[in-house]
Amino acid sequence: MKAVQYREIGKAPEVVTVPDPEAGPGQVVLEVAAAGVCHSDIAVMEWPAEVYGYGFPLTLGHEGVGKVAALGQGVTGLKVGEMVAVYGPQGCGSCAKCAEGKENYCLRAAELGINPPGLGAPGAMAEYMLIDNARHLVPLGDLDPISAAPLTDAGLTPYHAIKKSLPKLVPGSTAVVIGTGGLGHMAIQILRATTAARVIALDVSKEKLELAAAVGAHETVLSDANATKAVRELTGGLGAEVVLDFVGVGPTVATAAGVVAVEGDLTVVGIGGGTVPVGFGTIPFDVSVSTPYWGSRGELIEVLDLARSGALTVHTETFGIDEAPLAYERLHAGQVRGRAVVLPRG
């Protein structure tokens, strides 16, 4: 089968031919229908050798949906031909967090060497994908696979981040979304569908701000040196009750800290390496700063249901598997509007 692999430090991903996977006891083989292309993949491929620890070759793709192609011995609850979405942040299944369905916060994953597909384990950017346990699959139903693949991260991650702040997103409140690409354009729609908050979107790209407005942002602000002042003016000097930074670099976290309101939530989702100084007098009083990771299996089901209701529209640009390296190039250059999706059989 064809697969998109990262094979050497500092090198671009390659399309290669590898053996088809086989389902062992308790495992499932998927025929992959669609795989999302994420900035996290680029971050991994930019790590120096002393930081990178996943081994080679690494089949990319941590957003995947597909059709059940084969069931290993002992697998129940699934049937061949069923369409499913892959729950990516896989854990041990037995610790306290996993028992709550929060495998994204598994307490033993590092100890046991458990990594998500595409982020250590073989990922979805291949014609077939091996799933270690059926509990990591969620029925897709009648959702379009191309639109559904990004929901497993670009939908789930902002949904999880927003859900914890719902008590503050009351009528009259403001939510700021920094970065309106793959995750950000989903966050705007989730905010509009689940809260009464006014949504202000920030981005360095005017084209992405146009997308933000199209999917429901009430206001858009160019993310530059004047952004903090602009948001403060839009909020009458009070700032925003919830600020979600989907970029996470130094300038954006500084903006986030500059626009958050007293008793607000400042949530850094992006993995750009920026940090928020926290101490008395450095940020407004009683601000909560968090760095959430992905989401629970139950939340993925909720996201798929939200999409099924028509509340979420994933803007995608599709690529065949041989074009996957180009998809990463375009994403890195900021040229993808919404989410890039690779079709292994397209």
Helices and strands as residue ranges (DSSP letters): E 2-6, E 14-17, E 28-37, H 39-45, E 58-59, E 63-71, E 83-86, H 96-99, G 103-105, H 109-112, E 128-131, G 134-136, E 137-139, H 145-148, G 149-152, H 156-163, G 166-168, E 174-178, H 182-194, E 198-203, H 206-214, E 219-222, H 227-234, E 240-245, H 250-259, E 260-268, E 288-290, H 297-308, E 316-320, G 321-323, H 324-332, E 339-343
